[in-house]
Amino acid sequence: TVVGFALSLLFHVTQTEVCPPSCNCKSLGEMKGLQVDCSSRQLTEVPALPLDTKRLYLHNNSLTSVPPGALDSLRSLKEVKIFDNPWNCDCHILYLKLWLEDISAPSLGNIRCASPASVRMKTLRQLTGNELGICKRLLPIKCLEFFWRDLILIAGAIITLILVAWALKFSKKLVCQINLSLYDSRGRLLRRHTSKNH
């Protein structure tokens, strides 16, 4: 029992060390993992979270965006509450939208945009790519890059095929000419030989 108490104390100390100072972490016991409550803390950015976070509460803060990849390490997450934040729904909100689609799709209906004005009060579920202004400007550039890359690859493939076809055609002509010249020279030799005999 002393060893068990020491291990549980060590576990508790370890967990409090990894728990963000602005949050309250609680062990879920048999469920194995943590409940990390960072709600109503006036947070402006997502803190570094423990890897074994199973329940995450980030609602009622001042979060406007989540950096891409910030939540990818939370592999054992089962529940997330992230509503009641003044989300800025520009191109950078796509990471959060796609992440929630994988982790907690129902949450998309609770998260509302605060800005820009064109999408204010819209939920993340209702948000379409066309409404993300920066994305609309970035997309044609990206598409153009892919277009030119693909065009160069296609042109290269076509030129290679033409050269291979031309080489095959030329080699067949060459083989035919060699065969004809050999046949012709044999024919002349044969005619000379027969004329000598006569």
HELIX and SHEET records of a PDB file:
HELIX    1   1 VAL A    2  VAL A   18  1                                  17    
HELIX    2   2 GLY A   29  MET A   31  5                                   3    
HELIX    3   3 CYS A   91  ILE A   93  5                                   3    
HELIX    4   4 LEU A   94  ILE A  103  1                                  10    
HELIX    5   5 ALA A  105  GLY A  109  5                                   5    
HELIX    6   6 ALA A  117  VAL A  119  5                                   3    
HELIX    7   7 GLY A  129  GLU A  131  5                                   3    
HELIX    8   8 GLY A  133  ASN A  197  1                                  65    
SHEET    1   A 4 ASN A  24  SER A  27  0                                        
SHEET    2   A 4 LEU A  34  ASP A  37 -1                                        
SHEET    3   A 4 THR A  53  TYR A  57  1                                        
SHEET    4   A 4 GLU A  79  LYS A  81  1                                        
SHEET    1   B 2 TRP A  87  ASN A  88  0                                        
SHEET    2   B 2 CYS A 113  SER A 115  1                                        
END                                                                             
